[in-house]
Amino acid sequence: IGSDSEAFVDQANAIITLLAAGKKCKRCWSTSSDGDLWHHFVEAVKAKGPNAIKITWIKGHAKQQHIDAGITTTANKIGNGRADAVADAGVQLHESPK
């Protein structure tokens, strides 16, 4: 899984590392605004196995100079652009009427 959110990547990798070490997540997900999503993530990692999932950071809004500098790849730039477009479309579908 690639994400341009460093906060997501860090949290997800911390959870994967914890579960790979045979430890349990003790965090109470109900106290955070996106806790329901993290709870599902933890359950997915448990079901799939922590060694079957890799989370990496991808440069968001990359330009050719980032590819040239080796910060990202053409494939990651294209994929991130498509993900942003889909996210924008989802926001538009769920915007409240004015």
Secondary structure, DSSP 8 states (H G I E B T S, - for coil): -EES-HHHHHHHHHHHHHHHTT------GGGSTTHHHHHHHHHHHHHH-GGG---EE--TT--HHHHHTTSS-HHHHHHHHHHHHHHHHHHHHT----
